Amino acid sequence: MRLLLVEDDALLGDGLRAGLALGGYSVDWVRDGESAHLALLAGEYCACVLDLGLPGRDGLSLLREMRTRGKRTPVLILTARDTVQDRINGLDTGADDYLLKPVDLNELQARLRALLRRAGGEAAPLLAAGELTLDPSARRVALSGQPIALSAREYALLHDLLSHKGRIRSRQELETSLYAWGEEVESNTVEVYIHHLRKKIGSDMIATVRGLGYVMGETA
Ligand code: CA
């Protein structure tokens, strides 16, 4: 799940990126309005965490333009602007949620989960293959009802494969889903995470399609 973080404060941005990555998101972090504009044009994001006071271009104008273009990426405004009128402006401009700084990371994560559920139109459906289930709203994975502990990357990889059940996912598609821009990716990194996943969920759940990638499904 790829997330765009727009925050010009270096310290806060760094903390948010690290915290959100622990929550299983691959985070692209940009620090000014123009970069955010370009990222939103180029990338597909499950959500955007948007600061308002930004160098170059204000977050609200960015949001307005994005909605005018019909881009529906869920946006959570995270700002120090705390008047009622600020919140009204933010929501009326097209934000899906509005949080004030300083932010509690756990609340931010919960708000994002709620926002992603709503973006899905209803409660996020349980993903499943055979005896394996993944509950996106609770970030829980279970095999035959028994909970399985996964690292953030393992979870993200499994979420991607289950979301595309029965379809082949190339190594490059999986890398894109797992890593943010500019993040160092070792050449065999997807293979390593697949290996870890197979050890935890059973080796026959994910099939290797030679030369093409990986596929998950009951028949795999
Ligand atoms: Ca700012």
Boltz pocket constraint, residues with backbone or C-beta under 6 A from the ligand:
constraints:
  - pocket:
      binder: B
      contacts: [[A, 7], [A, 8], [A, 9], [A, 51], [A, 52], [A, 53], [A, 54]]
      max_distance: 6.0
